[in-house]
């Protein structure tokens, strides 16, 4: 999901035989339900309930994607303001979306540097020492010397996983791309499972005390189901760390939405629909709290103007640049209105009590 063509969309009523998505979740237990009994309405699935609050009243946002011959509409819940695509891709479509080409041929939409093949660009790294990024710096600064039982979801080919073993961490990975997961197992000899956190049964209760999702949560069919899964596989007091975008939090995005809405226009996005959800600091706090986690740190930085991606038409580019400079300095002063989030949350489940 990114910045806001020319069609006004009416949200279609949800027929009784539509399910939430091809992977179903019991709203009371949070458990995945077999898809064999699901009645599906086509290649993509309409959202039946908001993944955060359960409401059924949505309004269209002024952008959409065309994917696999289907229109995926940017949408916002009128009750809690969670933004998402409706309908959403099926699990089979997502597997195709995150195939080999995702790691070897796809353009890098989030950076201004020359595009690189992700697996190839890491093959010359020195993995005997920790690979520096926001997550590894934060953990070494705030938890020095601690040896974690660690799970990285969306670990790709496993470079960071391998490097963290130099700290004495017990590292495990989960990766939806069979190509990347196979590379991690074959070349780096890492315990990486191919699959999706929402449906995998490869991890047991209290197996880990730290899990990290770097730009992953917004790609999932049900972020809430994923967070509930972490509540089970993380130990009491275990840490869930998230890095994710919050572009709908930007003043430029809000201005763009307002302008397109006033003009009665819709913008067709020219990139694949990788982001199924967009969070703000408010909605991510609510989703974590509702599913058993308390936020102990939330940082909301913004990219410097020189580092933003200038996609769109000339007017959109001018608006982005014109608002990014004041947004950047406002963010420096207040810590608000950022386009990125780094969140650390604690699992609040209680330790099991032993019986006498």
C-alpha positions, 0 to 999 in steps of 0.5 A, spaced: 500 500 500 502 506 498 501 513 495 494 515 492 486 513 475 479 515 475 474 510 478 469 511 484 468 505 487 462 502 491 464 497 496 460 491 494 455 488 499 458 481 502 454 475 500 452 470 506 456 465 503 463 469 503 468 468 508 473 472 511 479 470 506 481 463 504 485 462 511 479 462 516 480 464 523 475 463 529 474 469 532 473 466 539 480 462 539 484 465 534 485 458 531 486 457 524 480 453 521 481 448 515 479 451 508 476 445 506 469 447 508 470 454 506 465 457 501 470 462 497 467 467 492 473 467 487 480 468 486 480 473 491 477 474 498 472 480 500 474 482 508 468 480 512 470 483 518 476 488 520 482 484 523 483 489 528 476 491 531 471 486 528 467 491 525 464 490 518 463 498 516 468 500 511 470 506 506 474 506 500 480 510 500 482 513 493 487 508 491 487 501 488 491 495 485 490 491 479 493 484 481 491 477 477 485 480 473 482 483 480 481 490 483 484 490 490 481 496 493 484 501 498 480 501 504 479 503 511 475 501 517 470 506 519 470 504 527 478 503 528 481 506 522 485 500 520 487 501 513 487 494 508 486 492 501 479 489 500 479 484 497 485 480 499 489 475 495 489 468 497 494 464 500 496 461 493 496 468 490 501 470 495 506 464 494 506 466 487 507 473 489 513 471 494 516 466 489 524 466 487 523 473 483 521 476 489 528 475 492 532 475 485 529 480 480 524 484 483 525 492 483 527 495 490 521 499 491 523 502 498 530 505 496 533 510 492 539 506 491 540 501 484 536 495 485 540 489 487 538 481 487 537 480 495 540 474 495 546 475 491 548 482 494 549 478 501 553 473 499 560 477 500 558 479 507 562 477 513 557 473 517 562 471 523 560 478 526 553 481 527 550 485 521 548 492 523 541 494 522 536 498 527 534 491 530 541 488 532 543 495 534 537 496 539 538 489 542 545 490 543 544 496 546 538 495 551 540 487 552 547 487 552 550 480 553 543 476 553 543 470 549 536 469 546 532 463 543 530 467 537 525 467 531 526 471 525 519 471 521 521 473 514 528 471 515 529 471 507 536 467 506 538 468 513 544 472 513 542 476 519 540 469 523 547 467 521 550 473 524 547 473 530 549 466 532 556 470 534 552 473 540 551 466 542 543 466 540 539 460 538 537 462 532 531 459 528 527 462 521 521 462 518 520 464 511 514 464 506 519 464 500 521 456 498 527 459 494 530 463 500 528 458 505 532 453 501 538 457 500 538 458 508 538 451 509 543 449 504 548 454 504 548 457 511 546 450 515 540 454 518 534 451 521 529 455 517 522 453 516 518 454 509 511 457 511 507 462 514 506 464 521 499 464 521 498 457 519 505 453 521 505 448 527 512 447 527 514 451 533 511 449 540 509 453 546 514 458 549 519 455 545 522 463 544 523 469 548 525 473 542 521 474 535 522 479 530 518 481 524 522 486 519 517 489 514 513 483 515 506 484 519 503 488 513 504 483 508 500 478 512 493 476 511 491 476 518 496 480 523 492 479 529 492 471 528 500 472 527 500 476 534 496 471 537 501 465 535 506 469 538 503 469 544 503 462 544 510 460 542 513 466 546 515 465 553 511 469 558 515 476 558 518 474 551 519 480 546 516 481 540 519 486 535 516 489 529 519 494 524 514 496 519 511 502 515 506 507 517 506 511 510 498 513 511 501 517 518 504 522 513 501 529 512 503 528 505 499 522 504 493 525 508 493 531 503 493 526 497 487 522 500 483 528 501 485 531 494 483 525 490 477 524 494 475 531 493 476 530 485 472 523 486 478 520 483 482 513 484 489 512 483 491 505 480 498 503 484 503 501 479 507 496 484 505 489 486 500 489 492 505 487 497 502 491 503 495 488 505 495 492 511 497 499 513 498 501 520 499 507 524 502 508 531 495 508 534 492 501 530 499 497 532 498 499 539 491 497 539 492 490 535 498 488 540 494 490 546 488 486 544 492 480 543 496 480 549 502 484 548 504 491 551 508 496 548 514 498 551 517 502 546 515 505 539 519 509 535 516 513 529 521 516 525 521 519 518 525 518 512 530 524 510 527 528 504 533 525 500 531 518 501 524 518 499 521 514 493 519 520 488 514 515 484 507 518 481 506 524 477 509 531 477 504 534 482 504 528 486 512 528 487 512 536 488 507 535 494 511 529 497 517 533 497 514 540 499 511 536 505 517 532 507 521 537 509 517 540 514 514 533 516 522 531 517 523 537 522 516 536 525 518 529 527 525 531 529 521 535 534 515 531 536 517 524 534 510 524 531 508 523 523 513 518 521 513 513 515 516 508 519 515 504 526 520 500 530 516 497 536 518 493 542 512 489 545 512 484 551 508 478 552 503 479 558 501 471 558 502 469 565 507 463 567 503 456 568 503 454 575 505 448 577 500 443 581 502 441 588 
